[in-house]
Amino acid sequence: MLRPLCPCLVIAKSASTSELVEVLNEVGAPVVGTGGVADVLDLISTHSPVIVVLDATSSLADLPVVAGNLTGLPPVRRPALVAVVAPRLLGEVDPSWDVDELIIWPAGAAEVELRVGRARWRRLGLSRDGLLRSGELVIDTRRHAVFVEAREVDLTVREYELLNALVRSRGRLLTRDYLLEQVWGPDYFGGARTVDIHIRRLRAKLPEIEHRIVTVRGYGYRLADPEG
């Protein structure tokens, strides 16, 4: 199952949408919002999804529009695009459209998880050997190891998960409440101060990139893009 750090935005609505949303949530790709094509950029700005899932089971008309909107975003802010299409429409998909993955609907949970997972890897810049990179920072997701400028950093489980969330957000603001829920779990009763303490510890252990862990006063934190 995918880690619950891959928020998805579902665009357009058809008879299949509710079932699609249910399957995405089931495989660990939580749907943080749904809406129409006209609002796609506003929805991306509001929800900061890693992946945009377009329900194109009824028509492909919206697919090049959404793909074009995403292409216009800076690469570090651009979600991956997963198009969900009916078998009868598959032959009409234009290869020039910038689509990361196709799901032929209906599809089972295993197929949806595979396709969304592949799109997530592309979006986050993960290599085939499980390395997640952000400038001089490298996270080995298979070993749960962190390196900065080739130096291995000893992090606690919470520190690792917190850093992982920041890197995967690709510069997007993550609120303290979001980080609490994703790193400590929805049943954690501690306050937002917990996040601040762990951020301070991360900065101390990662002096090479401490300036990139940016505080957005009153809201939360983001990892600034690497220089150069």
Secondary structure, 3 states (H helix, E strand, C coil): CCCCCCCEEEECCCCCHHHHHHHHHHCCCCEEEEECHHHHHHHHHHHCCCEEEEEECCCCCCHHHHHHHHHCCCHHHCCEEEEEECHHHHHHCCCCCCCCEEEECCCCHHHHHHHHHHHHHHHHCCCCCCEEEECCEEEECCCCEEEECCEEECCCHHHHHHHHHHHHCCCCCEEHHHHHHHHHCCCCCCCCHHHHHHHHHHHHHCCCCHHHEEEECCCEEEECCCCC
